[in-house]
Amino acid sequence: MKIQVSKLSELMALMKPAISKKSTLPITAYIRLGEGKAVATDLETMLIVDLPEAEEPMLLPFASVMEMLKFVPSNETLTIEAEGKKVSFTWAGGNACYPSEAVQGFPVLPEMPTRADDMIDGDTLIPAMLDALPYAATEEDRPVLNGVTLVLGNPLEIDAGDGFRMSHQVLGLSFPIEEKIIVPAHAVTILGHVFAKTPRTPPTNAPSLIPIITAKRYLHLSLIGENKLQVEFGQTATVVINLIAGTPPDFIQLIPKGEPILQSELFAPHLEAAVKRVRHVAKEGGDIVRLVFAEGRLTVSAKGEDQDLTTTIDTLNTQGEPGRTALNYHYLLDFLSGKQGIIVLLQYDKTSPLVFQYQKSPNVLIMPMFVKWDDEEPAATEETEPEAETTDEATEAAEASLEEQADERDRALDAEQEAAQAEQEALEEKPPSKKPVRRPRKKVTT
């Protein structure tokens, strides 16, 4: 097999994302050549590239060949030969030899029936999938969240979420059947990489250069077998993806309905700069930033253990103020990254996710954080019971009762004193008897 160094280098760069880095199957660290194709797989995604020079079946060790090509002039022609479990490279200025494996051990793609297929505008589909990718979950406890969901049908929708935030976009595309499929996150990365690296197929009868430049790039999308998606990039490359098994969440049901209680238009770079000013304090306070809308301005603040920081920016237009919410600053900065125009923030109630909109990008939903605001009364704890409140009427009744009790004590004391005085006067007028009788004093209780 003979091939230009420059062409082989381009092929290796194109196939790099499909090479397994952590697979338990060592043979996936190789590229298979033969039958006019080059094939790489990580057992989740298979990338097949047309390579007319590859007639003889052989396996190339990816890492070794990539390192070798750094030191071979790009205008050289390589001669590649396979002998047993070795593969050799020869060019005008040198040669190299590397261990290889038997071609028969490389995974192959069996013939599978096509369930549905259609031509799709790749200029719309691939960027939309890449826009949704940052919102897919990275934890593996819920596999159905570890990818981008395509809601096939008319219209075609794209969703992704990790339980705390989500992305939703309706595309002006359609597919012949209605079905929900989950494309693994790494497979979406491969699709974006191949889309960027493979050439467009220009119209054959274009009257000028403008139609060639502006022509849409269509991809052939197919559902094959029971659980595979095949994407053909013209006649250059094909990506076959093992879809994630399971039912994705009903993302549509998570989107708030009705009229928002707060709506604000903000200049994205200004909000991004404000959040970045307070984020070092937010790190100490659970990664929370607080947003307070009032009088046409937005106050962005964060509280730490022993400090707080506040900054204020103008809003372009706000309805429903005063209003406030709190968000994870990482999620907010992820949304704002790279945005240069106006964003719209929508709040529907205190507990539902906030909706962020930006031009033709997906709508992004972020769950609010629950915080204690300065004007809120502290909640009672289990150890300390709240004191009972005393109304004015209760206070007046208690004071009246005390006054009545005091009057009764005074009347009882006066009566006792009068009785004692009368007894003394009687004793002075009459002689005492042999057995004088002493009257007990009346006991007064209060």
C-alpha positions in Angstrom: 0.0 0.0 0.0 1.3 3.4 -1.0 -0.1 6.7 0.5 1.1 10.3 0.9 2.2 11.2 4.4 0.0 14.3 4.3 -3.1 12.2 3.5 -2.3 9.6 6.2 -1.8 12.4 8.7 -5.2 13.8 7.9 -6.8 10.4 8.2 -5.3 9.8 11.6 -6.4 13.2 12.8 -9.9 12.5 11.6 -10.1 9.2 13.3 -8.5 10.2 16.6 -11.7 10.7 18.7 -12.9 7.2 17.8 -9.8 5.5 19.1 -10.5 3.9 22.5 -8.3 5.1 25.4 -9.7 3.0 28.2 -11.1 -0.1 26.5 -10.4 -3.5 27.9 -10.1 -4.8 24.3 -6.5 -3.9 23.2 -7.3 -4.3 19.5 -9.4 -1.1 19.6 -6.2 0.9 19.9 -5.6 0.0 16.2 -7.0 1.3 12.9 -8.2 -1.3 10.4 -7.3 -0.8 6.7 -8.7 -2.8 3.8 -11.3 -3.0 1.1 -10.9 0.7 0.4 -11.9 1.7 4.0 -10.3 2.8 7.2 -12.2 1.8 10.4 -11.8 2.9 14.0 -14.0 2.0 17.0 -14.2 2.5 20.7 -17.0 -0.2 20.9 -19.6 2.5 21.3 -19.0 4.4 18.1 -17.5 3.2 14.8 -16.0 5.6 12.3 -15.6 4.4 8.7 -13.7 6.6 6.2 -13.3 6.0 2.5 -9.6 5.3 1.6 -9.1 3.9 -1.9 -5.4 3.2 -1.3 -6.3 0.7 1.5 -6.7 -2.6 -0.4 -4.7 -5.1 1.7 -6.2 -5.8 5.2 -4.0 -4.7 8.0 -4.0 -3.0 11.5 -2.1 0.1 12.2 -1.1 0.9 15.9 -2.6 4.4 16.2 -0.4 5.9 18.9 2.9 4.7 17.3 2.0 5.8 13.8 0.9 9.2 15.0 4.2 9.7 16.7 6.1 8.6 13.7 4.3 10.9 11.3 5.6 13.9 13.3 9.1 13.3 11.9 8.4 12.3 8.3 8.1 15.1 5.7 4.5 15.6 4.6 5.4 15.4 0.9 6.9 11.9 1.2 5.2 8.8 0.0 4.9 5.9 2.4 4.9 2.2 1.5 3.1 0.2 4.2 3.3 -3.6 4.3 1.9 -6.1 6.8 3.8 -9.3 7.6 2.3 -11.6 10.3 2.0 -9.5 13.5 4.2 -6.7 12.2 3.6 -3.7 10.0 6.4 -1.8 8.3 6.7 1.7 6.9 9.2 2.8 4.3 9.9 6.2 2.8 12.8 7.8 1.0 14.5 9.0 4.1 13.9 6.1 6.4 11.8 3.2 7.7 10.0 1.9 10.8 8.4 -1.3 12.0 5.8 -1.8 14.7 4.0 -4.8 16.3 0.5 -5.4 15.1 -2.4 -7.8 15.6 -4.4 -10.2 13.4 -7.0 -8.4 11.3 -9.6 -11.1 12.1 -9.8 -9.9 15.7 -11.0 -6.4 14.9 -14.7 -5.8 15.5 -16.8 -5.7 12.4 -20.2 -4.1 11.7 -22.8 -6.8 10.7 -25.4 -6.2 8.1 -28.5 -4.7 9.7 -31.9 -3.7 8.3 -32.8 0.0 8.1 -35.9 0.9 10.1 -36.2 4.5 8.9 -33.9 7.0 7.1 -34.0 10.5 5.6 -31.7 13.4 4.5 -31.2 15.9 7.3 -29.7 19.4 7.2 -26.4 18.9 9.0 -25.7 22.6 9.3 -28.7 22.7 11.7 -28.6 19.3 13.3 -24.9 19.0 14.3 -24.5 22.4 15.9 -27.8 22.0 17.8 -26.5 18.6 19.2 -23.2 20.2 20.2 -25.1 23.1 21.9 -27.0 20.6 24.0 -24.0 18.5 25.0 -22.8 20.6 28.0 -26.1 20.0 29.7 -25.8 16.2 29.6 -25.0 14.4 32.9 -21.5 13.2 33.5 -22.4 10.9 36.5 -23.2 7.4 35.4 -25.9 6.6 38.0 -28.6 7.5 35.4 -27.4 6.4 32.0 -30.4 8.0 30.2 -29.0 11.4 31.1 -25.5 10.7 29.8 -26.3 11.8 26.2 -28.3 14.0 24.0 -32.0 13.1 23.3 -33.3 13.4 19.8 -37.1 13.5 19.7 -37.6 12.3 16.1 -40.8 13.3 14.2 -42.1 16.6 12.9 -40.7 18.8 14.3 -37.5 17.3 15.4 -36.4 18.4 19.0 -33.2 18.1 20.9 -33.0 17.8 24.7 -30.3 17.2 27.3 -30.3 17.5 31.1 -28.5 16.5 34.3 -31.3 16.9 36.9 -30.3 20.5 37.8 -30.4 22.1 34.4 -31.5 21.2 30.9 -31.4 22.4 27.3 -34.4 22.3 24.9 -34.5 23.3 21.2 -37.1 22.7 18.5 -35.6 22.5 15.0 -37.2 23.2 11.7 -36.4 19.6 10.7 -38.4 16.4 10.4 -37.9 12.6 10.4 -40.2 9.9 9.0 -41.0 8.2 12.3 -41.7 9.4 15.8 -39.2 8.0 18.3 -36.9 9.2 21.1 -33.3 8.1 20.9 -30.4 9.0 23.2 -27.0 9.6 21.5 -24.1 9.1 23.9 -22.1 12.3 24.8 -18.9 11.0 23.3 -20.6 10.0 20.1 -22.0 13.6 19.8 -18.4 14.8 20.1 -17.3 12.5 17.3 -20.1 13.7 15.1 -19.0 17.3 15.6 -15.4 16.4 14.9 -16.2 14.5 11.7 -18.6 17.2 10.5 -15.8 19.8 10.9 -13.1 17.7 9.3 -14.9 16.3 6.2 -15.4 18.4 3.1 -18.7 19.7 1.8 -20.2 18.3 -1.4 -20.9 21.4 -3.6 -23.8 21.4 -6.1 -22.7 20.1 -9.4 -24.6 22.6 -11.5 -24.0 25.8 -9.5 -23.9 28.9 -11.7 -21.5 30.8 -9.4 -19.4 30.5 -6.3 -22.1 31.9 -4.0 -24.5 28.9 -4.2 -21.5 26.6 -3.5 -20.6 28.5 -0.4 -24.1 28.9 0.9 -25.4 25.4 0.0 -26.7 23.4 3.0 -24.8 20.3 3.9 -27.1 17.3 4.1 -26.4 14.2 6.1 -28.1 10.8 5.6 -29.6 9.8 8.9 -30.7 6.1 9.4 -32.0 4.0 12.2 -30.5 0.5 11.7 -30.9 -2.7 13.7 -32.6 -2.5 17.0 -30.6 0.3 18.6 -28.1 2.0 16.3 -27.9 5.3 14.5 -26.0 5.7 11.3 -24.9 9.1 10.0 -23.3 9.3 6.5 -21.3 12.4 5.7 -21.6 12.4 1.9 -19.3 9.8 0.4 -16.5 10.6 2.7 -17.2 9.1 6.1 -19.9 7.2 8.1 -20.4 7.1 11.8 -22.4 4.2 13.4 -23.5 4.8 17.0 -24.8 2.4 19.7 -27.6 4.3 21.2 -28.1 4.4 25.0 -30.9 2.0 26.0 -33.7 3.2 28.1 -36.5 5.9 28.1 -35.3 9.5 28.4 -37.2 11.9 30.7 -40.1 13.8 29.4 -38.2 17.1 29.1 -41.2 18.9 27.7 -43.1 18.5 31.0 -40.3 20.2 32.9 -40.7 23.4 31.0 -42.7 26.0 33.0 -46.1 27.0 31.5 -48.2 30.2 31.7 -47.1 33.8 32.1 -43.8 34.6 33.9 -43.8 36.6 37.1 -40.5 38.2 36.1 -38.9 38.8 32.7 -35.7 40.7 32.2 -33.5 41.4 29.2 -29.7 41.7 30.0 -26.5 42.2 28.1 -24.7 38.9 28.4 -21.1 40.2 28.8 -22.2 42.5 31.6 -24.0 39.8 33.6 -21.0 37.4 33.0 -18.6 40.0 34.3 -20.8 40.7 37.4 -21.0 37.0 38.2 -17.2 36.6 37.8 -16.7 39.5 40.3 -18.5 37.7 43.1 -17.6 34.1 42.4 -14.6 33.9 44.7 -17.0 34.7 47.6 -19.7 32.4 46.2 -17.3 29.5 46.4 -17.4 29.9 50.2 -21.2 30.1 50.2 -22.2 26.9 48.4 -21.5 28.3 44.9 -24.6 30.5 45.2 -25.1 33.9 43.5 -28.1 36.0 44.4 -29.9 38.0 41.8 -32.2 40.9 42.9 -34.1 42.9 40.3 -35.4 46.4 41.3 -35.9 49.8 39.7 -34.4 48.7 36.4 -31.2 47.4 37.9 -29.9 43.9 38.8 -27.9 43.4 42.0 -25.6 40.4 41.9 -24.3 39.3 45.3 -22.6 36.4 47.1 -22.2 35.6 50.8 -19.3 33.6 52.3 -18.5 32.6 55.9 -17.4 36.0 57.0 -17.8 38.2 53.9 -20.2 39.2 51.2 -19.8 41.0 47.9 -22.3 42.9 45.8 -22.2 44.5 42.3 -24.9 46.1 40.3 -25.6 46.4 36.6 -28.3 47.9 34.5 -31.0 45.8 32.8 -32.3 46.7 29.3 -35.9 46.0 30.1 -37.5 44.3 33.2 -41.1 43.4 33.9 -42.5 42.1 37.1 -39.9 43.7 39.5 -39.1 43.7 42.3 -38.0 40.1 42.0 -35.2 37.8 43.1 -33.7 34.4 42.8 -30.5 32.5 43.5 -28.5 30.2 41.2 -25.4 28.0 41.1 -22.8 30.3 39.6 -21.1 27.5 37.6 -24.3 26.8 35.7 -24.9 30.5 35.1 -21.4 31.1 33.7 -21.7 27.9 31.5 -24.7 29.4 29.9 -23.2 32.9 29.5 -19.9 31.7 28.1 -19.3 33.0 24.6 -22.5 35.0 24.3 -22.2 38.5 23.1 -25.7 39.8 22.7 -28.9 40.1 24.7 -30.2 37.3 26.9 -33.7 37.0 28.3 -34.3 35.6 31.9 -37.8 34.3 32.7 -39.0 33.3 36.2 -42.4 31.6 36.5 -42.6 31.0 40.2 -40.3 30.7 43.2 -39.6 27.0 42.8 -39.7 26.2 39.1 -36.6 26.4 36.9 -35.6 29.7 35.4 -35.6 29.9 31.6 -32.8 31.6 29.7 -33.1 32.5 26.0 -30.4 33.6 23.6 -31.0 34.2 19.9 -31.2 30.9 18.0 -29.5 28.9 20.8 -31.5 26.3 22.8 -33.6 27.4 25.7 -31.7 26.6 29.0 -33.5 25.8 32.2 -31.6 26.1 35.6 -33.1 25.1 38.9 -33.0 27.9 41.6 -31.1 27.6 44.9 -33.1 28.0 48.1 -31.5 30.7 50.3 -32.5 32.8 53.3 -32.9 36.4 52.4 -32.1 39.2 54.8 -35.7 40.3 55.2 -37.0 36.8 56.1 -37.6 35.8 59.7 -35.4 32.9 60.9 -37.3 29.6 61.1 -38.0 28.1 64.5 -35.7 25.2 65.5 -36.7 22.0 67.3 -34.7 22.9 70.3 -36.2 26.3 70.8 -40.0 26.7 70.8 -41.3 30.1 69.7 -42.7 32.3 72.5 -46.5 32.8 72.5 -47.6 36.2 71.3 -49.7 38.3 73.8 -52.4 40.5 72.3 -53.3 43.9 73.7 -56.7 42.5 74.9 -54.9 39.7 76.8 -52.6 42.2 78.5 -55.4 44.5 79.6 -57.3 41.5 81.0 -54.3 40.3 83.0 -53.7 43.8 84.4 -57.4 44.1 85.4 -57.3 40.7 87.2 -54.3 41.7 89.2 -56.0 45.0 90.3 -59.1 43.1 91.5 -56.9 40.7 93.5 -55.1 43.7 95.1 -58.5 45.3 96.0 -59.6 42.1 97.7 -56.5 41.9 99.8 -56.9 45.5 100.9 -60.6 44.9 101.9 -59.6 41.8 103.8 -56.9 43.6 105.7 -59.3 46.5 106.6 -61.8 44.1 107.9 -59.2 42.3 110.1 -58.0 45.6 111.5 -61.6 46.7 112.4 -62.3 43.4 114.1 -59.1 43.7 116.2 -60.0 47.2 117.2 -63.5 46.3 118.3 -62.2 43.4 120.3 -59.7 45.7 122.2 -62.5 48.2 123.1 -64.7 45.4 124.4 -61.9 44.1 126.7 -61.4 47.6 128.2 -65.1 48.0 129.1 -65.7 44.5 130.7 -63.7 42.7 133.3 -62.0 39.6 132.1 -63.7 36.3 132.8 -61.9 33.5 134.5 -61.4 31.8 131.3 -60.9 34.4 128.6 -61.6 33.2 125.1 -59.0 34.3 122.4 -60.5 34.7 119.0 -58.2 33.5 116.3 -57.1 36.0 113.7 -58.6 35.7 110.3 -56.1 34.3 107.8 -55.9 36.3 104.5 -55.0 34.5 101.4 -54.1 36.1 98.1 
